[in-house]
């Protein structure tokens, strides 16, 4: 297909707005309150394009359940389908609100899949086994404590309280979704808040099994994530791993992308600090 051919379809990506009505953390270059204007700016660009949907890759807020009341109305101006997945900061809310986050974001479930134009999008909940997202007393919280202690004992670089893992149930569901997509002749893009490759201090605790599954599945083209605000890229087998930069970083510079799916490649058009990339498949 020639490069002038129009894409099969396009979608928008926003990562880590981390909005909160609080003062900036200048040392970390995070300007939480400025994310309202940055998301509005991204939406203005998206509204000028024909897009199938816009996905925000988690960390819509930085803290406080009431932060959703400020930022979600900004998304109402988006003329495209508005989709979300869950990030660690989305659970920086009072214990009574932990089970309300997915519903507040209008999500069909904490993890889900959907098909567009012969492609299947698999949306993971990377927070399922963590020390912050499950309610107090939930077995996943205890399991997370054990996993974290084990990784810390090994000196693993991703042994941090702000990372997490998939449950075995969700991991099995991911494998089933990839297999069903293959049967239906669909190519797959997986989306999650956390990176799994290249290995980093921000990676999921069970990154290895996820990478192995995706890299061994010939119909999986890409894995898209946020969480590590500086961004990153890697390739394993034929699967591209793209970490998008965080909106919350810097006082004025934005970061978002439009992803164009072509017949033989994916073109990422980066805006602001986001990098443009060509991912052949």
C-alpha positions in Angstrom: 0.0 0.0 0.0 1.4 3.4 -0.9 2.1 5.9 1.9 -0.5 8.3 0.3 -3.3 5.7 0.9 -5.7 6.7 3.5 -5.6 4.7 6.8 -8.0 1.9 7.6 -9.0 3.9 10.7 -7.5 6.2 13.3 -7.9 6.7 17.1 -6.6 9.2 19.6 -4.4 8.6 22.7 -4.0 10.6 25.9 -1.8 9.3 28.8 -1.6 10.4 32.4 -3.4 13.7 32.8 -3.1 13.1 36.6 -5.4 16.1 37.2 -5.8 17.5 40.7 -6.6 21.1 41.9 -3.2 21.3 43.8 0.1 23.2 43.4 2.6 21.8 41.0 5.4 19.4 42.1 8.1 21.5 40.4 11.0 19.0 41.2 9.1 16.3 39.3 7.9 18.8 36.6 4.3 17.9 37.3 1.6 20.5 36.9 -1.5 18.8 38.0 -4.0 21.6 37.6 -2.8 22.5 34.0 -4.0 19.1 32.7 -7.6 20.5 32.3 -6.3 23.0 29.6 -4.0 20.4 28.1 -6.8 17.7 27.7 -9.1 20.4 26.3 -6.4 21.3 23.7 -6.0 17.6 22.8 -9.8 17.3 22.4 -9.8 20.3 20.0 -7.3 18.6 17.8 -9.1 15.3 18.0 -12.4 16.9 17.1 -10.8 18.1 13.8 -10.1 14.6 12.8 -12.1 11.5 11.8 -11.4 9.1 14.7 -13.0 5.8 15.8 -12.4 6.6 19.5 -10.1 8.3 21.9 -8.5 6.2 24.7 -7.0 7.7 27.9 -4.4 5.2 29.2 -5.1 5.7 32.9 -4.3 8.2 35.7 -7.1 10.5 34.7 -6.7 12.0 38.2 -3.8 12.3 40.6 -5.8 12.1 43.8 -9.3 12.6 45.3 -12.5 11.2 43.9 -13.9 14.8 43.5 -11.1 15.4 40.9 -13.2 13.4 38.4 -15.9 16.1 38.8 -13.5 18.7 37.3 -11.9 16.7 34.5 -14.6 14.4 33.1 -16.8 17.4 31.9 -13.8 18.4 29.7 -14.1 15.1 27.9 -17.8 15.8 27.2 -16.7 18.2 24.4 -15.1 15.3 22.6 -17.3 14.3 19.5 -15.8 10.8 19.3 -16.3 7.8 21.5 -14.5 8.4 24.8 -12.8 5.3 26.4 -10.8 4.9 29.6 -8.7 2.3 31.4 -7.6 2.3 35.0 -4.3 3.7 36.3 -2.8 3.5 39.8 -3.5 7.2 40.6 -7.2 6.7 39.7 -7.3 4.7 43.0 -5.8 7.5 45.1 -9.3 8.0 46.5 -10.9 7.3 49.9 -11.4 3.6 50.6 -15.2 3.9 50.2 -14.7 5.0 46.6 -12.3 2.3 45.5 -15.1 0.2 43.9 -16.7 3.2 42.2 -13.8 4.3 40.0 -14.5 2.2 36.8 -18.2 3.2 36.9 -17.3 6.9 37.4 -15.2 6.6 34.2 -18.2 5.1 32.4 -16.3 1.8 31.8 -18.2 -1.4 31.0 -15.9 -3.3 33.3 -12.4 -2.9 34.9 -11.1 -4.9 31.8 -12.9 -5.4 28.5 -12.4 -5.7 24.8 -14.1 -4.3 21.7 -13.7 -4.7 17.9 -13.3 -2.0 15.3 -12.7 -2.4 11.5 -11.5 -6.0 11.8 -9.2 -5.3 14.8 -9.7 -6.3 18.4 -8.7 -4.0 21.2 -8.0 -5.7 24.5 -8.1 -3.3 27.5 -6.4 -4.6 30.7 -6.8 -3.6 34.3 -3.2 -3.5 35.4 -4.1 -2.6 39.0 -6.1 -5.8 39.8 -3.4 -7.3 42.0 -2.0 -4.3 43.9 -1.7 -2.9 47.4 -4.0 0.1 46.5 -6.8 -0.8 44.2 -8.5 -3.9 45.8 -10.7 -3.1 48.9 -9.2 -3.7 52.3 -9.3 -7.4 53.1 -9.6 -8.5 49.4 -7.3 -11.5 48.7 -5.7 -9.6 45.8 -4.4 -7.1 48.2 -2.7 -9.8 50.3 -1.4 -11.5 47.2 0.1 -8.2 46.1 1.9 -7.8 49.4 3.5 -11.2 48.9 4.5 -10.5 45.3 6.0 -7.2 46.2 8.0 -8.6 49.1 9.3 -11.4 46.9 10.4 -8.9 44.2 12.0 -6.6 46.8 13.9 -9.6 48.3 15.3 -10.3 44.8 16.2 -6.6 44.3 13.9 -6.3 41.2 13.9 -2.9 39.7 10.1 -2.8 39.4 9.6 -3.8 43.0 7.6 -0.6 43.8 4.3 0.0 45.6 3.0 1.9 42.6 3.2 -1.1 40.3 0.9 -4.1 40.2 0.0 -7.4 38.4 -2.8 -9.1 36.6 -4.8 -11.8 38.4 -4.4 -15.3 36.9 -8.1 -15.0 35.8 -7.4 -11.8 33.9 -4.3 -13.3 32.3 -6.2 -16.3 31.2 -8.9 -14.0 29.8 -6.2 -12.1 27.8 -5.1 -15.4 26.3 -8.7 -16.3 25.4 -9.3 -12.9 23.8 -6.2 -13.2 21.7 -7.2 -16.7 20.6 -10.8 -15.6 19.8 -9.4 -12.7 17.7 -7.2 -15.1 15.8 -10.2 -17.3 15.0 -12.1 -14.2 13.8 -9.2 -13.1 11.6 -8.6 -10.0 13.8 -5.3 -8.3 14.5 -4.9 -7.2 18.1 -3.8 -4.1 20.0 -3.5 -4.5 23.8 -3.9 -1.4 26.0 -2.9 -1.1 29.6 -1.7 1.6 32.0 1.6 -0.1 32.9 4.6 -0.9 30.6 5.8 -4.5 30.3 8.7 -3.9 27.9 11.4 -2.7 27.8 12.1 -3.8 31.4 12.0 -0.7 33.7 11.2 0.4 37.3 7.7 1.1 36.1 7.0 -2.3 34.7 4.2 -4.7 35.9 5.3 -7.3 38.4 4.3 -10.0 36.0 5.7 -8.4 32.9 7.6 -11.5 31.7 4.5 -13.7 31.3 2.6 -10.9 29.5 5.5 -10.2 27.1 5.9 -13.9 26.4 2.2 -14.3 25.6 2.0 -11.3 23.3 5.3 -12.0 21.5 4.2 -15.6 20.8 0.8 -14.6 19.4 1.2 -13.7 15.7 -1.9 -11.6 15.5 -0.8 -9.2 18.3 0.6 -6.1 16.7 1.1 -3.7 19.5 0.8 -3.0 23.2 0.1 0.6 24.2 0.6 2.1 27.7 1.3 5.1 29.9 2.6 5.2 33.5 6.2 6.0 32.8 5.9 9.6 31.9 9.1 10.0 29.9 7.8 7.5 27.3 9.6 4.4 25.8 9.5 1.9 22.9 10.6 -1.7 22.4 10.0 -4.6 20.0 9.8 -8.3 20.9 9.3 -10.7 18.1 6.8 -8.8 15.9 5.0 -7.0 18.8 5.6 -3.3 19.3 5.6 -1.9 22.8 4.8 1.8 23.0 4.9 3.9 26.2 3.2 7.3 25.7 4.4 10.4 27.6 2.4 11.9 30.4 0.2 15.0 29.9 0.8 16.1 33.5 4.6 16.7 32.9 5.9 20.3 32.1 4.0 23.5 32.8 2.9 24.2 29.2 3.9 21.5 26.8 1.3 18.9 25.9 1.7 15.3 24.9 -0.9 13.2 23.0 -1.1 11.2 19.8 -3.3 10.1 16.8 -2.7 6.5 15.8 -3.3 5.7 12.2 -3.8 2.0 11.3 -2.7 1.3 7.7 -2.7 -2.0 5.8 0.9 -2.8 6.5 1.9 -0.4 9.4 0.8 1.8 12.2 1.7 5.4 12.1 1.8 7.3 15.4 1.5 11.1 14.9 2.8 12.7 18.1 1.8 16.1 19.2 3.7 18.3 21.6 6.3 16.2 23.5 5.0 12.9 22.0 7.2 11.1 19.5 6.0 10.2 16.0 6.7 6.6 15.1 6.2 4.1 12.2 5.4 0.5 13.4 5.5 -2.0 10.5 3.5 -5.2 10.8 
